[in-house]
Amino acid sequence: MDETQYIGQFKTIEDLGDIVNKLINDHRDAKNGTLGVMFRVVVPPNKPTSYQEGHQGPYKLTEGVRVCDYKFEKSTGLEWVIPDPTMGLSFSKTFSHLKSTRKMLSRHAKGKNNPGPAHIAWWILEDRDLPQGMAFTKDPKNKHHYFLAVTERMHINTLVKNLQLIAYKMSIIKDLTFGEN
Amino acid sequence: MDFSGNDQKAQLIALHYANQFNEVEVIEIIKNNRSVDSKKTAIKLAKFYWDMLDASIDDYEKKKEVLGEIGLQYWMERLLNIISGYLSNSGYEEEWEKVSDEA
């Protein structure tokens, strides 16, 4: 499958805010609260919906999925994922939430005194449906945060395929706030 | 603050660092013995989050175990959502954003 394409870049947080807020305005009907665009922070060399070995923090990876992000059926080891609306990859609904999350992950990636770039990927909901068995679910603790959750028992291979399909259709802008990388 | 569901460990981790910093007021908020009812307290809680994040990164770099784990990135993500969500629901979203921009 092709790599996700970078469609732009940002050199300052203000640049990023302009891009994100324009996307929100273009795709979200704020009056009825319909979701339009979901944003995700991606610390390279990770991909929009998967991690690379050595870049997943202290967590075990299976097929590019961090085992802390989904609920696995204990009796099957890491073979089957079971639904939990409060687990899944993190997405932001607002620029404010995205900005905090980006700062946190950027600092976490390489140490607080050596923060690194964190690209921003997004999914426009009105353009296409998520694969069957996947849904954005609101974090009950934070209205600006959503999980990309599984809604039905799913084999890890299916989850991986679904996440790849989603990544393939996401747009991504490159973080150049630390210079070229 | 809501630590229900899968987030009970997040409360223990927040308490660990609040105790380490001797943040008495924050400890009471995390224990849900008091709520944030002023801008000053909201700013204190928001600052606590970013100080906790830096302390947890330090611990990770030193391979120090905290509550049975080395590296708390997942829990720091959850605590960001829990604490900023709580401040937002309490009417202190502006304070969270200002502190976060300056952190």
HADDOCK unambig.tbl for C-alpha pairs under 7 A between the chains (distance, minus, plus):
assign (segid A and resid 57 and name CA) (segid B and resid 73 and name CA) 6.81 0.50 0.50
assign (segid A and resid 58 and name CA) (segid B and resid 71 and name CA) 5.58 0.50 0.50
assign (segid A and resid 96 and name CA) (segid B and resid 97 and name CA) 6.87 0.50 0.50
assign (segid A and resid 100 and name CA) (segid B and resid 100 and name CA) 6.30 0.50 0.50
assign (segid A and resid 108 and name CA) (segid B and resid 57 and name CA) 6.49 0.50 0.50
assign (segid A and resid 111 and name CA) (segid B and resid 57 and name CA) 6.40 0.50 0.50
assign (segid A and resid 112 and name CA) (segid B and resid 54 and name CA) 6.21 0.50 0.50
assign (segid A and resid 112 and name CA) (segid B and resid 57 and name CA) 6.87 0.50 0.50
assign (segid A and resid 141 and name CA) (segid B and resid 2 and name CA) 6.71 0.50 0.50
assign (segid A and resid 141 and name CA) (segid B and resid 81 and name CA) 6.74 0.50 0.50
assign (segid A and resid 141 and name CA) (segid B and resid 82 and name CA) 5.48 0.50 0.50
assign (segid A and resid 141 and name CA) (segid B and resid 85 and name CA) 5.78 0.50 0.50
assign (segid A and resid 142 and name CA) (segid B and resid 81 and name CA) 5.75 0.50 0.50
assign (segid A and resid 142 and name CA) (segid B and resid 82 and name CA) 6.43 0.50 0.50
assign (segid A and resid 142 and name CA) (segid B and resid 85 and name CA) 4.18 0.50 0.50
assign (segid A and resid 143 and name CA) (segid B and resid 85 and name CA) 6.84 0.50 0.50
